[in-house]
């Protein structure tokens, strides 16, 4: 069944993909527009369930109270036959975060990046191109190219979606479970060797904690978003699950200098024990 809400958003939100930020929320507070809070909370709950997460990422209160300039792109349409009724199709949440990243050469970067934090298309609307519509609308309104984004703990299906529609592959996984793509670093300068590196231990980490304890990434937001096989791209830096399940080759563990961020992390986390 479609996600219906007994409220006509015409006049409240622009038709199609609506950008919802704190100003929109304040202007349409629950006493004036109860349906907006309901739609955001309900879509966030469905996304959490689909991704098998421990806690909900997207809610009315989280958007209103966020200090990360979070905004939600929600695709909706007026019900074709029912009066005073709207259909919620999907949503995409983004927000600004200061990230400390390592590229494939272990050079470190400090950047303020727009991050994809949550992405969901209702089950009844999947495999119809709506995810691409929402994502493209966000890129246009944010005036960004897809390679300029960081992604919080993307699922296999989402990475395949990115490769299919935006021809980006070889994701560079970070220890925080954020992902960027190699071309992301072309717009940024690495930090100098003498720069303060303690901030690497203070950087934001993924909020997407899987409900299971097997350590794998959350389930697909929509396993039907892209039918390409897993091996259509490589998981740089996050191959443990693939090794366990036999879907990825066993990589050679690089040796990092002890005075680098990754070297100190390996020493702190694993001592001198080789993982493979």
N, C-alpha and C positions, 0 to 999 in steps of 0.2 A: 504494500500500500504506500501511496505517496505521503509525504510529510505535509499535512494540511494544518493551517492555523485559521481560526475563525476571525479573521481580520483582514481588511483590504489595505495593503501598504501603499496604495496609490496616494500620492500627496504627502506621504511620510518619507518614503525612500524612492530614489530614482529607479525607473524600471530596468530590469536586467541585473547587472552586477553592481551592487551598491557598496560604496566605501563607508564603513561605520567606524568612527573614531570617538574620542571622548566628547567632542562638541556635539556630534549627532546624538550620543547617549544622553547628554545633559539636556538637550532640546526635546528629547522624546523620553522623558523619565517614565517609570512604570505607571504612575497615576494617570499619565496622559496616553501612553502607548504600551499597555501591558504586553502586547503580543511580541514586541521587539525583544524584551527580556526573555520571554518564553522561548522564542525561536532560537536565540543565541544559546541559552542554557541547554535546550533540548538537542540542538545540533552538536554542541560540545560533548554532551553525554553520549550520543551515538558514536562520535569519533573516538572517544575514550574506550568504549566497548569494542569497537572494531579493531583498535590497535592493541587491545588487551593491556591497558595501562593501569597503574595503581591508583592514580588520581586524575581528575579532570583538568585538562589544560585550558580549555576555553569556556568562559562564562561571562555573564554580564558584569559581575563584580570585578573579575580579573581585568577586563578591558577598561573599566572605569577607574580602577585604582592603580593601573600599571604605570611605572615610571620609565618604561622602555618605548614610549610612543607607539604602543600597539594599536593596530587597526585591523579590522575584519572586513574581508570582501565577501559579501553574501549574494548568491544568485537566487533570485526568486521570480515568480511569475503569478499573475492574477489567475485564479481558477477559471477555466473556460466556461463552466456551466453554473457554478455556485456563486451566489451573491455574497459580498462581504467575506470572501475567503481567498487566501493566498497559498501558494505551494512553495515550500523552501526546497531548493535543489541541492545546494552545496555551499561550502564556505572555505576560505583560506585566511589564516591569521598570520600576520607578519609583525615584526618589531625590531627596533634598533638594539644592538648589543655591542659592547666593547669585547673583542675577541683577541686572544693571543694565539697565533697560528704558526704551524711549521709547514714549510713546503716540502717537496720531495727531496730536496738537498739539505734538509734540516736547518734551513735558515729561518729565523723567527721574525714574526710580524706582529705589530699591534695595530688593529684596525677597528673602526666603527662600521659595522656592516648591517644591512637589512637582512634579517633572518626569517626564513620560513619556519614557523613554529607549530602550525597545525593545518591540516589539509584534509578535507573530507567531502565526498559526494554521496548523497543519499542512495541507499541500496537500489531503490526503484528507478534511479536516474543514471546508473553507471553504464559504461560502454556506449555512451551516446555523445561523447565529445564535450560534455559540460565541464569536466576538469580543465581541459585545455582553454575553454572560454574564460573560466575564472582566472586562471593563471595569466593568460594574455592580458586581461583587463587590469590585473594588478600591475603588470610590467608597464603598461601604458600610463597608468595613473601615477606610478612611482617614478616614471622616466628612467627606467633601468633596463639593462640587458640581463638575461638569465644568468650569465657567468659572474655577475657582480653580487649574487646572493650567496649567503651561507644557509645551510639547511640543518635543522635540528633532528638528528637521528633518523634519517630517511629510511623507509622500508625498501625492500627489493623492488616492489612494484613502482614506488615513486621514483627510484633511480632509473628504472626502465622507462617510465613516463618522460623523464628529463631527457634521456637519450633519444627516444623516439621523436619527440616534438622539437627539441632544441639542439640535438646532435652533440651533446656533451657526455663524455664517458670518462673513465679512469678517475673516479672520485678520490679525493685526498682526505682520508678519515683522520680526525684529530682525537687526542686522548679524551676529550670532553664529549665525544660522539657527535660533534658538529662535523659537517662535510662541506668542503668547497671543491672546485674543480681547478685543474692546473692553471688555466688562463686567468683565474681570479687574481693571481699574484702579479700579473703583468701591470696592474694599475697601482701597485703598492711597492714601496721600498723596504727592504729588510732592515731590521734594527741593527745598529752597530754592535760589534762584539762586546764593547764595554758597557752597553746599556744595561740598566737594571733588569734582572730576569726573575726576581722573586715574584713578580706579578703573574707569572705562569701558574703559580700555585693558588692564585686568588681569582682566576678567571671563571666566568660563568660556565656551568656544565649543563648538559642536557636535562630538561625536566621530564623527559619521557622515560619513566621507570617502568619496565615491564612487570606485569602482575605475577608472572612465573619467576622462579629462581634459577632458571637454566642459563641465564646470562645472555641469551640471544636477543637480537633486536626485536622490537615489537612486530606484531603481525601486520600484514599489508593493510594500508588504508583502504585499498580496493584491489583485490587480487586480479580484478578484471581490467584494470586501467591499461595494462600493457601485457600482451601475451608473449613477449620475447623471453627466452630462457635466461636463467640467472647468469650463465657464463657469457652473456652479451657484453658484460663490462667486468672490470676487475675491482675487487674491494681492497684498495690500498690501505693497509693499517687496521683492518677489521676482518681478518680471514679466519679467526678462531672457530666461529660457528661453521663456516664452510669446510674447514679441515675435519671437524668432528663428524659432520654429516656427509663427508665425501664429495662436496660440491666445489671444492677449491683445491688447487695444488698446494703442497706444503712449501711455503716460502723460506728463503734463507734469511735468518735473522741478522740484520746489519749490526756491526759493532760501533757504538757511539762513544765519542770521547767523554770521559767522566766529568768534564767541566761544562758539558752542554746540557740544556734542559732535559732532553730525552735520556742522556746518560745518567744524570742525577736521578731521574724518575726510575730508570731501570734498577739502579743501585738501591734506591729506597724501597721499591716494591718487591724486587726479586733477589736482591743481593747479588751473588755471582752465579746463580743457577740459570743455566740456559733452558729456555722453554722448548726449543726444538733444534 
